[in-house]
C-alpha cells in the first residue's frame, strides 16, 4: 500500500513517543516511504523499516500516525530506544 505523504499527520501521542524513543522524523518518513513490511495492526496499518514501526490510522483521506514503536529482539515495544542494549 502506498501512502500519500502530503496527507500524513502526526498525532501528539506519536510525537511524544518519537521523543521518548529517540526516533527521528526522518526515520518515520523512511518507514512510510520505503517500508520493508506493511501489515494490518489492530484495525490500522503498520509500516516497518529496520527496527522502527509506524502505526497509521486512515481517517477521511488523511493518514494519522498514531504511534511509533521499535523492535527489541522479535517483539515490538514501547520502551525507550535509549534503553536499548
N, C-alpha and C positions, 0 to 999 in steps of 0.2 A: 504494500500500500504506500503510495506516495503522499507526502504531507506538504501542504502549501504553507511555506514558511511565512508568507505575508499575513496569514490568518492565525498565527501562533500567539497565544497569550500565556504568560507565566503567572500562576496564582501566587498569592502572598505566602501560602504554605510551601510551595515549591521553592520560592526564593529563600525562605528560611532553611529549608532542607539543603539547598545548594550551599549556603553559607556554612551550616553546621558540618557538612560532609566534604567541604573543600572541593566542590565540583564547580568548574568554571562555566560561564555562559557558552564558551566555545565548545566545551565537551558536550553540553546539551544540544547545541546546534549540530555538531558532528553526528550525534546519535540519531537525531531526527533526519538529517540529510543523507547520511550514509550508514543506515543500520545494518548490523550483521545478522540480527534476528528481529523480526516483527511478529508479535504474538498477542492473542487476547489476554486480558488481565482484569478480572472482576468487572466485566461489562465495559471495560475501557481497552486501550491498546498500549502495549509496552514496546518501546524501541530500545534495542540493546546494541551497544558498541563497546567492546572491551569490557571493563568492569563497571560501566555506568549503564543504568536503565532509566529511561524517561517514560513516565506513565502519563498518557494523554487521554482526555475525555473530549469527544467531539460534541460540541454544543451549538446547534443552529448555524452551521457553516464556519464556526471557529474551532480551533484546536487548542484546548486549555491544558497546559502542563500542570498536573495536579500534585505530582511529587517526583523526586529523583532518588534513586536507590543505588547502592553499589554492591558488588559481589564479594563475598568472603567465602572462599572455597567453592562449594557448589550451591550456596544459598545466597539469596538477596537479602540485604539487611538495611536497616535504617540507622545503624551505628555510624558514628562519625568516621570519615575516612582518615582522620588524624590518628585514630586508634589502630589503624592497620599495622600488622606486624610484618 
